[in-house]
Amino acid sequence: MPGPPIPPTPQGSVEAALKAEARALGFAACGIARADAAPRAGERLRRWLAEGAHGEMIWMESRADQRAAPAGLWPEVRSVIALGLSYAPALDPLALADQAAVGRISVYAQGGDYHDVVKKKLKELARWLVGRAGGDVKVFVDTAPVMEKPLAEAAGLGWQGKHTNLVSRSDGSWLFLGMIFTTLDLAADAPGRDRCGSCDACQRACPTQAFPAPYRIDARRCVSYLTIEHKGPIPPDLRPGIGNRIYGCDDCLAVCPWNKFARSAAANLAFHPRAELTAPALADLLALDDRGFRQVFAGSPVKRIGRDRMVRNCLIAAGNGGDPALGDAVAALIDDPAPIVRGAAIWALARIDGSRLAALAPPRTDAEADPDVRAEWAAARGAVLAGLPA
């Protein structure tokens, strides 16, 4: 839904017309920055990578030089147009936290794939700009080595909050970001100003303590990273904090006080939550094979993680919920072909029904057996026999 008016630029200018066109296309925010307006972003990125805080996201490291500054990706760029499309939810993202039988999917992934929606609008706006003012353009939505959040802050859309995400005074934490790089020299907007103050709600809300300090995140502990990017077994000490989150996490965003100003993105029909993704039953998801997974999540960003990681996540959620009604569904997955599924099933069953796990035969131990599965079995069975939590 369109937000309040963007700070004015001289009437009749290309910049003013650009912002009006952005509003007409449904963008809630539009700002302009010089291509070199975020000089410290590259330095912070390199420090973060050196700490290993990016975990398995090797693509962050392999293209760091291009990501560090717009000119590293496209030397001819002179201006960056930052745009935000609201996906503010109508319902409380935390409402399902205590429901053991369902999984929680991050708000942004409950509707259509934002990559497609945002890129289509960016291309429309870019075509308009070229037709009006000339120049060359490139558009980016999340998949290219672009530092969207520092650039959005430089363009005045908001500021990077203590949870490291962008915060807008008018749209809170619920903005999909897109960028248009152009060879045009456009008048830049004033950068965003940090308005977090003394608030630390996002830091306290993180269930896995992924923030070593305000404005810093260790992706290796972040639930969004663990459920989406991390390919192997989720570290046992972080599993309880995942709760019933099966794809992403909204907690640090949902508690931000600035969200009280955000209006539900009712106008963006593509982002309307699909009924089957708002409160999916864990029992149904645990029963999915690859074909079923692709059918359920067709057209959704969830599809990118594949069936095995989704079922792994659902098993962690089932184990955390401890619902005995899920015991059969969990036990059936101990013999699943995917090692990350077998390992998570062992852990989950130990928490749901330890005596049942103790009565089962161990997983196969031939040369093809995954060592992580054997380790899960030993730890879970040992905990059950000792009367300890798995």
C-alpha positions in Angstrom: 0.0 0.0 0.0 1.4 3.4 -0.9 2.9 5.2 2.1 3.1 9.0 2.9 4.5 11.4 0.4 8.2 11.1 -0.4 10.3 14.2 0.5 9.8 16.6 -2.5 12.2 17.4 -5.2 11.9 20.4 -7.6 8.5 20.2 -9.4 8.8 19.2 -13.0 12.2 17.5 -12.4 13.1 14.0 -13.6 13.5 13.0 -9.9 10.0 14.2 -9.0 8.4 12.5 -12.0 10.4 9.3 -11.2 9.0 9.2 -7.6 5.4 9.9 -8.9 5.8 7.0 -11.3 7.1 4.8 -8.6 4.1 5.5 -6.5 1.8 4.8 -9.4 3.4 1.4 -9.8 2.7 0.6 -6.1 6.1 1.2 -4.5 5.8 2.5 -1.0 9.2 4.2 -1.0 11.6 5.6 -3.6 14.8 7.4 -3.0 18.0 8.3 -4.8 21.6 8.0 -3.7 24.9 8.6 -5.4 26.6 5.4 -6.4 29.4 6.1 -3.9 27.1 7.1 -1.0 27.7 4.1 1.2 31.5 4.0 1.4 31.7 2.1 4.7 29.5 -0.7 3.6 32.3 -2.6 1.9 34.6 -2.3 5.0 31.8 -3.7 7.3 31.1 -6.5 4.8 34.8 -7.6 4.8 35.0 -7.5 8.5 31.8 -9.6 8.8 33.1 -12.1 6.3 36.5 -12.3 8.1 34.6 -13.3 11.3 33.0 -16.1 9.4 29.6 -14.8 10.4 28.2 -15.6 7.0 28.3 -19.3 7.6 27.8 -21.4 4.5 26.8 -18.4 2.3 29.9 -18.7 0.2 28.3 -16.5 -2.5 28.6 -13.6 -0.1 32.4 -14.2 0.0 33.0 -15.1 -3.6 31.7 -11.8 -4.9 32.6 -9.6 -2.1 34.5 -7.1 -4.2 31.5 -6.6 -6.5 29.2 -6.4 -3.5 31.3 -3.8 -1.6 30.2 -0.9 -3.8 27.9 -0.4 -6.8 30.9 0.5 -9.1 32.5 -2.9 -8.3 29.5 -4.5 -10.0 29.0 -1.9 -12.8 31.7 0.7 -13.2 29.5 3.0 -15.2 26.9 3.5 -12.5 26.4 7.1 -11.3 23.2 7.0 -9.3 21.2 4.3 -7.4 17.4 4.4 -7.2 16.3 2.5 -4.1 12.7 1.3 -4.0 10.6 -0.4 -1.3 7.5 -2.5 -1.8 5.5 -3.1 1.4 4.5 -6.5 2.5 3.2 -5.4 6.0 1.1 -8.3 7.4 -2.5 -7.9 8.5 -2.0 -10.4 11.3 0.4 -10.7 14.1 3.4 -12.8 12.9 4.0 -14.1 16.4 0.4 -15.4 16.9 1.2 -19.0 16.2 4.3 -19.3 18.5 2.6 -21.7 21.0 0.8 -23.9 18.6 2.8 -27.2 18.5 0.8 -28.8 15.7 1.6 -26.1 13.1 4.7 -24.6 11.5 5.4 -20.9 11.2 6.5 -19.5 7.8 8.0 -16.1 7.6 5.5 -13.4 6.5 7.4 -12.6 3.3 7.2 -16.2 2.1 3.5 -16.8 2.6 2.4 -15.3 -0.7 3.9 -15.1 -4.2 7.7 -14.9 -4.8 8.7 -11.3 -4.2 11.6 -11.7 -6.6 9.2 -11.9 -9.6 6.8 -9.2 -8.3 9.5 -6.6 -7.4 11.6 -7.2 -10.5 8.6 -6.8 -12.9 7.8 -3.4 -11.3 11.5 -2.4 -11.4 11.7 -3.1 -15.1 8.6 -1.0 -15.7 10.0 1.9 -13.8 13.5 1.5 -15.5 11.9 1.6 -18.9 10.0 4.7 -18.0 13.2 6.4 -16.8 15.1 5.5 -20.0 12.2 6.8 -22.1 12.0 10.0 -20.1 15.7 10.8 -19.4 17.9 8.3 -21.4 20.9 6.7 -19.8 21.6 3.0 -19.3 20.0 1.0 -16.4 20.3 -2.3 -14.5 17.8 -3.6 -12.1 18.5 -5.9 -9.1 16.3 -7.8 -6.6 18.2 -9.6 -3.9 20.0 -12.2 -6.1 22.9 -10.0 -7.3 25.9 -8.8 -5.3 24.3 -5.6 -4.2 24.2 -4.1 -0.6 20.6 -3.2 -0.7 20.2 -2.1 2.9 23.1 0.4 3.1 22.1 1.8 -0.2 18.4 2.1 0.8 19.6 4.0 3.9 21.8 6.3 1.8 18.8 7.0 -0.4 16.7 8.0 2.6 14.2 5.1 2.7 15.0 4.5 6.3 17.9 3.2 8.4 19.6 -0.1 9.3 18.3 -0.9 12.7 19.9 -2.8 15.5 18.6 -6.0 13.9 20.6 -5.0 10.7 17.4 -4.8 8.6 16.0 -1.6 7.1 13.5 0.3 9.2 11.2 2.8 7.7 9.3 5.5 9.6 6.2 4.9 7.5 6.5 1.1 6.7 8.3 -0.3 9.7 10.4 -3.4 8.9 8.2 -4.7 6.1 9.8 -3.6 2.9 11.0 -5.6 -0.1 13.9 -3.7 -1.5 14.9 -3.3 -5.2 17.6 -1.2 -6.9 17.9 0.5 -10.2 21.4 1.4 -11.2 21.7 4.2 -13.8 24.4 6.1 -15.6 22.3 9.3 -15.1 23.5 11.9 -12.6 20.3 12.3 -10.5 19.9 14.6 -7.5 20.4 12.6 -4.3 18.1 12.5 -1.3 19.1 13.0 2.2 20.2 9.8 3.9 18.1 8.1 6.5 18.8 8.9 10.2 19.1 6.2 12.9 16.0 6.4 15.1 16.5 3.2 17.2 17.5 5.2 20.2 17.8 3.1 23.4 15.3 0.5 22.2 16.7 -3.1 22.2 13.4 -5.0 21.6 14.8 -6.8 18.5 17.9 -7.9 20.4 15.9 -9.4 23.3 13.4 -11.1 20.9 15.9 -13.2 19.1 15.3 -16.8 20.1 18.9 -17.9 19.3 20.9 -14.9 20.4 22.1 -14.2 16.9 23.1 -10.6 17.7 26.5 -10.4 19.4 26.0 -6.6 19.6 23.5 -4.0 18.3 23.8 -3.6 14.5 25.7 -6.9 14.2 24.3 -10.3 13.3 25.9 -13.7 13.3 24.1 -15.5 10.6 25.2 -18.9 11.9 22.9 -18.5 14.9 20.0 -16.8 13.0 16.8 -18.9 12.6 16.3 -17.6 9.0 19.8 -18.7 8.1 19.4 -22.1 9.8 16.1 -22.9 8.3 16.8 -21.6 4.8 20.5 -21.4 4.0 22.1 -24.0 6.2 22.2 -27.3 4.3 23.3 -29.8 7.0 22.0 -30.8 10.4 21.0 -27.8 12.5 23.4 -27.6 15.6 21.7 -29.3 18.5 22.1 -26.4 20.9 20.2 -24.1 18.5 17.3 -26.4 17.9 15.2 -25.5 20.9 15.3 -21.8 20.0 13.8 -22.6 16.6 10.5 -23.4 18.2 7.9 -24.1 15.4 9.5 -21.9 12.8 10.0 -23.9 9.6 11.0 -21.2 7.2 12.6 -18.0 8.3 11.8 -15.9 11.4 10.0 -12.6 11.9 10.6 -12.1 15.6 13.2 -9.3 15.5 11.1 -7.5 12.9 7.7 -8.1 14.5 8.6 -6.5 17.8 10.0 -3.3 16.3 7.9 -0.4 17.6 8.1 1.4 14.3 5.8 -1.3 12.8 2.8 0.4 14.5 3.0 2.9 11.7 3.0 0.3 9.0 -0.3 -0.4 7.2 -1.2 -3.8 5.9 0.0 -4.3 2.2 -3.5 -5.1 1.0 -2.9 -3.5 -2.3 -0.2 -6.0 -3.2 -2.3 -8.9 -4.1 0.7 -11.0 -5.0 1.7 -10.9 -1.3 -1.6 -12.0 0.1 -0.9 -15.1 2.3 -1.9 -18.4 0.8 -4.2 -20.3 3.1 -2.1 -23.4 3.1 1.0 -21.4 4.1 -0.4 -19.3 7.0 -0.6 -22.1 9.5 0.4 -25.4 7.8 -0.1 -28.5 9.8 3.2 -30.2 10.6 1.6 -33.6 10.0 0.9 -32.7 6.4 4.3 -31.3 5.7 6.1 -34.3 7.3 4.3 -36.6 4.8 5.5 -34.7 1.7 7.7 -36.4 -0.9 9.6 -34.3 -3.4 6.7 -34.1 -5.8 4.3 -33.1 -3.1 6.6 -30.5 -1.8 6.9 -28.9 -5.3 3.2 -28.9 -5.7 2.5 -27.2 -2.3 5.2 -24.6 -2.7 5.0 -23.8 -6.4 5.4 -20.1 -7.0 6.6 -19.6 -3.4 10.1 -18.6 -2.3 10.0 -21.6 0.0 10.5 -23.8 -3.0 14.2 -22.9 -3.2 15.1 -25.0 -0.1 13.8 -28.3 -1.4 11.8 -31.0 0.3 14.6 -32.4 2.5 15.5 -29.2 4.3 11.8 -28.3 4.8 11.1 -31.8 6.3 14.2 -31.4 8.5 12.8 -28.1 9.7 9.4 -29.6 10.4 11.0 -32.4 12.4 12.8 -29.8 14.6 9.5 -28.0 15.1 7.8 -31.3 15.9 10.5 -32.2 18.4 10.2 -28.8 20.1 6.4 -29.1 20.3 6.5 -32.6 21.7 3.1 -33.4 20.3 2.5 -37.2 20.7 0.1 -37.1 17.8 3.1 -36.6 15.5 5.0 -39.6 16.8 4.0 -41.9 13.9 4.8 -39.3 11.2 8.2 -38.7 12.8 9.1 -42.3 13.3 8.4 -43.1 9.7 11.1 -40.7 8.7 13.9 -42.4 10.6 14.4 -44.5 7.4 14.1 -41.6 5.0 16.7 -41.6 2.1 18.0 -38.1 3.1 20.5 -38.1 6.0 19.5 -34.7 7.3 15.9 -36.0 7.5 16.9 -39.2 9.3 19.0 -37.4 11.8 16.3 -34.8 12.6 13.7 -37.6 12.9 15.9 -39.4 15.5 16.2 -36.2 17.5 12.5 -35.4 17.3 11.3 -38.8 18.2 13.6 -38.8 21.3 11.8 -35.7 22.4 8.3 -36.8 21.6 8.5 -40.5 22.7 11.9 -41.6 24.0 10.8 -45.1 24.9 9.7 -45.6 21.3 13.1 -44.6 20.0 14.9 -46.8 22.5 13.0 -49.8 21.2 14.0 -49.2 17.6 16.9 -50.8 15.8 19.8 -48.4 15.1 20.1 -46.9 11.6 22.2 -48.7 9.1 25.9 -48.6 9.7 27.3 -49.6 6.4 29.9 -47.6 4.6 27.2 -45.3 3.1 25.8 -44.4 6.4 26.0 -40.7 7.2 28.2 -40.0 10.2 25.9 -37.2 11.3 23.1 -39.8 11.5 25.1 -42.1 13.6 26.0 -39.2 15.9 22.4 -38.2 16.2 21.4 -41.8 17.1 24.2 -42.1 19.8 23.3 -38.8 21.4 19.6 -39.2 21.3 19.6 -42.8 22.5 22.2 -42.0 25.2 20.0 -39.1 26.4 16.9 -41.3 26.5 18.6 -44.0 28.5 20.0 -41.5 30.9 16.6 -39.8 31.3 17.9 -36.5 29.9 16.4 -34.2 27.2 17.5 -35.1 23.7 
